[in-house]
Amino acid sequence: FCLFDNCKFDSNDSRHSVIAGSQLIQCSFTDSMLIHTNFMGIDARECDFSTSDLYYSNFSSSHLVDVQFNDCNLKNADFRFTSRNQVSFKYSNFEEAIF
């Protein structure tokens, strides 16, 4: 498990990565390719994933507070058993996503 505090991962390609169980505080993943990434059980606060491709990514059992998923591809993403407080999915494609 890792702690990421105020990290910038913008415009990166991290397909099929495993970030499961990590704590993300004020991190940015904007405009990134995060297809099929395992975010299972993360604790994310004040993070931004806007304009990223998160197709088939797994956020199940995560705790999300003030997280932005604006204009993202969330098709088939998994958000089961996830607590969400002030999370924005504005303009995102969440077709077949699981909540």
N, C-alpha and C positions, 0 to 999 in steps of 0.2 A: 504494500500500500504506500502511496506517495502523497506528499503535500505539494500542491502547485499554488503559489501565492503571487498574484499580479503578473502572470506569465502571458506572453503573446505568441500564439500559434497561428496567426493569420496567414491565409493563402498557402496552406501546407497540404500535402498529400499524405495522409496517414491511414490509408485503407487497411482494414482487417487488424487494427491495433487493439491492444488491451489496456484500458485505463481503469478497469474495474476496481472498486473499493477505494479509490483515491479521493482526496479532498481538494476541490478546486475553488479558490477564492479570487474573485476579480480577474478571471482569466478570459482571454479572447481567442476564439477559434473561427473568426469571420472568413467568409469566402474560401472555405476549405473543403477538401475531399475526404470525408470521414465515413465512407461507405463500409457497412458491416463492422463497425467499431463497437467493442464491448465496453460500455460505460456502466455496467451493472453495479448497483450499490454505491454509486458515487454520492458525495455530499457536495453540491455545487451552489455557491452563493455569489450573486452579482456577476454572472458570466454571460458572455455573448457568443452565440453560435450563428448569428444572422448570415444569410446568403450562403450557407454551407449545404453540402449534399450529405445527408445522414441516412441515406437509403439503407434499410435493414439494420440500423444500429439498435443496440439494446441498452435502454435506460431503466430496466425493471429494478424494483426495490431501491430506487434512488430517492434522495431528498433534494428537491430543487427549490431554491428561494431566489427571487428576482433574477430569473434566467430568461434570456431573449432567444427565441427561435424564429425570428422574423424572416420571411421570404426564403424558407428552407425547403429542401426536399426531405420530407419525413415519411415517405411512402414505406409501408411495412415496418416502421420503427416500433419498438416495444416499450411501452410506458406502464406495464402492469405493476401494481403494488407500489407505485411511485407517489410520494407526497409532493404536491405542487403548490407553492405560494407565490403569487405575483409572477407567473410565468406567461410569456407572450408567444403566441403562435401566429401572429398577424401575417397574412398573405402566404402562409406556408401550405404546401401540399402534404396533407396527412392521410391520403387515401390508403385504406387498408391498414393504417396504424392501429395498434392495440392499446387501449387506455383502460 
